[in-house]
Amino acid sequence: MESSRQFKTQKEAARLGIITPEMQICSLYEGVSAEVLRRKCAEGRVVIPANRNHSSLKARAIGEGLSAKINVNLGISRDVQDFDREMVKVRKAAKWGAHAIMDLSCWGDTKAFRQRILAESPAVIGTVPVYDAVGNKDTDLAELTAGDFLCVAEEHARDGVDFMTVHAGLNRHTARVIRDNPRLVNIVSRGGSLLYSWMDMTGNENPFFEYYDDLLEICREYDVTLSLGDGCRPGGLADAGDASQIAELITLGELTLKAWEKDVQVMIEGPGHVPLHEVSSQIITAKKLTHNAPLYVLGPIVTDIAPGYDHITSAIGGAAAVAAGADFLCYVTPAEHLRLPDEQDMKEGIMAALVAAHAGDIAKGIPGAIEKDHEMSSARAALDWNRMFELSLDPEKARCYRKSSQPGEEDTCTMCGNMCAIRNMNRIHKGEPVVLLSP
């Protein structure tokens, strides 16, 4: 096994037939041969975000034929600049099963916070450089130059960020499509809205589109995976699949091919709010237009009327999306649309996303996925409570529920008591009587 450091990117190594240490790590985690991973990386159907400067990284692969991964968003804002609070979230996110963390910090000393995360977290780390440009340069939006945006992207790459979201597909052509095709809900992407506003105020082209070749050189130098952002993602069910979204996707497909020519890894960001019956067609369309690059989706959120419960609306959409071919889920918390999530919001969002990812993996037939469910079924059939807890996505919560309401007999729970179907069927099959009115 040769070192990936002989090559600029994982994709370059894969194209040249080299299995990197990161591929070996991901192979063991996925239960897929390293050669299969290498081939899919070479084809662009799998990415391994692994910046050469992220020394604490535990590499994970995202893409075709692999278990769906989940991402957690966190970071400091103008209203909440508590580094320590967010670092607790960083640690808990890894504990609860997140594979990636996006630092969406947009105010204050973002560099110091980003460097703390990169030094401490083994998760794959992503950022959105455009968020950081205003705070980093201490300059208002209209005063920023194209060079400022690229400078911030290079700083993030140099710090060790594994993937960066750039809204390069929201160019002046796409902006005209938006104006000519009004939406019920306008642009809801924070990065997309900032770039749209910058283009409108300055009259310039999107710097990440105009200077895309320079951006690719930055990504190639540090092996940063480009996450091509969906600045035109629908922010309401009415806008799903509209002209703006499709126009941007077509551009993202073209940008994907350009990145691959430079051996830069690419994943595509997908829709936000989508009616449930349209989720599958949205995923298939996005995959087709972007050459089967790994697809990273927010939700999708399948109804607009559940603020406070959007971790549930997104889990429903996320399961359908993964079943249809999505590869990476961005979690959504109960606080979505309402406030910055707290630690409990984050946990609920993570668990909902893990459930969605796993349900989708079962539907896709990912090797080993349904076997975990069979193990749980066996433990339930045996009324083996400890084994059930061990197999749970959240053993702590499962134990807490059991402990909070103790049954009269160990082989029951307080829902059914002596009428427990599993308990009574086990007894009958052993030739033992079923006695409901026990003394």
Disulfide bonds with the S-S distance in Angstrom:
none
